[in-house]
């Protein structure tokens, strides 16, 4: 039993699934055009039509397969989904007189979706079209000053629509609204971390059978948690390999070994720095760097497989945000390739095992807690597989990587010293190719500019820049320029996601 979300290309579709899971309901995402037979395989108790960039009156506007809206289950339309429901029932949708984007206050609200919700209701809007004529059987249950039809419902057919996005954090009471929809659907809320672990272990055992698994491990929370999960699922048939590609932070290899080996993980460390640096020589394009690193990772694992194998499967800690940013969802733009999604060679010698492919970071952290991973590893900030290669802008070199390691160590150590680390979701230093004139000790310098970045986020799909104290930033700037003489200028990135990504490349 599940809630099926049909994806029509919204950047927030994955957040709908995440919110339902937070509410204890199992949900799956399928392409907006998924055949009725495929949807029925999920035994849906409710269906959500996501938002999307199209207009319902476009000639090639996406729509559900025939028969989907005839199912006797509640349907919730979000933004584009609401407009589609209204149009299909005989209503009108037209270009709005005033486009709404951002936060808006509901001037009135009621009906089944808003049951039990009181006080101010702030909604996150992002639309150019609006429902201008209501279809028969529907009534308006919410309004804003600029949008007379902000939410609609037909309690007889159990069809509901909202023009805003209840799934984003910018709609603070959106979770209550989605919970009301689950109540309307009669969904049993039994999707818990314990349940996820049981499901994942069963799925891995089914997929792997008697095969042996090679795990790409980095020491971050995703791969470390995956190591513990796979150890439970396949036991000694798991071999974890840590590739030192020369793109790690200061002392990271030693930290990984010290954190994982005491936990009983069969960890093999491979020094592949020479191979990676040779392959990346002179390459400045970030997409090429990611793909080269992905390719070299696989080549390194293949070499280890010949030594320690044979292995049948390669395990990776791919998450939902990785998939969507690499155009894993229908109608989604390719933002950047992830080394464990878009950089794999066509002649891959293993079958892939990706148990976390449909999970979000917070779900993985909760699984890690239940599996006994220490908080020092469990709550560690994410670190990308390509490592410092995508934080050293342009072509990399050993000299530039050394500079970046020292800057990064000062910044991360400072966050911990001042008690700010846990308040950030991710923090990093970037070495830019910008050189500028400075003065140190009455002498002219012409040195690099380092950028510092820290963000806060619940889901890593969107993020706000962290409001770090000015005094702290001033201290970091002084320490960096005084201790890393190749740097004479430090800047702080105050851009959110979107429009920027968290990493610079």
Phi, psi and omega in degrees: 000137185202171166256124180263126178254119178268122189267117178252022171103008179289143176290348183257003185304317182296333179290330177299313178300318181297317180296317179299319180294322176299330179275003176088016181248132177287131180222149178230152178250129177235157176303148181303330182263016182305136179299152179304321181299321180293319179296318182295335177298334180274359181048060189289140171262348177197158180229139175242130172262117187285174170285182180178168185278351185278167170253140186295338181269002175293149183300321182253030180299135180292151180205158179295160178294154177306136178097342183295314182285354176271353179294144181272060176224154176298145179231132176244123176258131180247119177058253177305321180299321177293318180298322179294316178302315182296315181296316183294335179271001177108005178276179180245143176231129181221165176300130183291147176295327178225120180288133178255128175216123180110199186281140177219145178268132173287127179278339175202151176200155181185195179085184187292322181296330184257016182301130177081354180272133183230160174078201183295139176235107178265128183239144178266117183257148173199082184205150174250336180258158178217154172283121184253341177220127186281138176286161179300141177090347181260155171225152177281130181240001175202149180217156164238175181298328183257348183231099181297332180245090183260333176210143182225159175205150172233101187288342179285311180273353183058052176244129187226150179212144174229137181280345181259181181252099180288346186278343184270156183294341180286352170252087191302326182260014180297328179298322177296320179296315179295325176297322176297322177296320177298322177296319177299322181284343183073031183282134173279126186267078182240017179272098183239169179299322177299319179294320180299315180301313180300316180295316183295316180298317179297319180294318179297315180298323177294316182289317188277325183061235179264010183287165177258146188241132174254122183255127172280110186241140182244340186098351174284176186294324184295305184288327178294317177296320179297323178300316179293320179296314181293327177298322176291323186282318187235356174063231187288355177277006175257133170235122180262129182239126177255119181264117172272100184268008179079008184242023183271166175281173185300123178070014188288323180301314180294323179295319179297313181297318182291330183280324190263322183298320177296340179277001178088012179282129177286090189253128175246125179260131183240126177270104182241025185299321182296315182296316182293315182295324178294318181291330183268358183304123176077001182271123182247338181290125184297324178294320178294320178300314180299316182291321177297316180296318176300317179296315182293326174302310182296318179299319179296318179295324179295323177295319179292326179297322179292331181277316187252355186279202009281152175241148180257334188227148172246122180262142179220149181268042180298132179249169178305312179301326176300317185293313183292323180288339176262025178063044177276351180250152181296131177080005182268146178279148176279106182279309177198149178279136173263142187299334180259015175231306188254000186249015183277140180287156181293333183263034180305130186272359181239160166271141185274139171241114183229074185298333185265011187300334180252015183250156175260166185303318183294327177293321179295319179298321179291321174299318180300319180299316181291332179275356174093014179290130181301147182300331180300328177267319185297323184260012179293143178299148175300145175227126188291149177305318178291353174062216184290352179298329180260007172248353172254098189293139182081198180294140182261162175209163178300321180297314181293321178297322178297317177300312183296320179301317183291321177295313182299318181296320178296317183293309182294319177298322179294319177300318178293317181300319184269006178071027183254350187298311184290342177279351177255143176278327178202137178223145184201161173246148181232134173262115181271160176279003183283127172244141183217165181279138176217182178221128177221125181061039180065013178243148178287138173237156174221090193230178185283160173254128176256141176247139175251143180219134174217138183228159171239139181197155174264337192222352181067005172274323171231157182205149173251147175289140183287131180276074180287145182300144179301319182298322178295314180298322178295320178296317179296317179300314180297317181295318184294310184290334180278329184260335180245092190291347177282354180248132175233007180208134180233131178237158179241129184279119180245038180255136178274175174240116349290169012274342181270164167268168181291308173285154181278338177234000000 
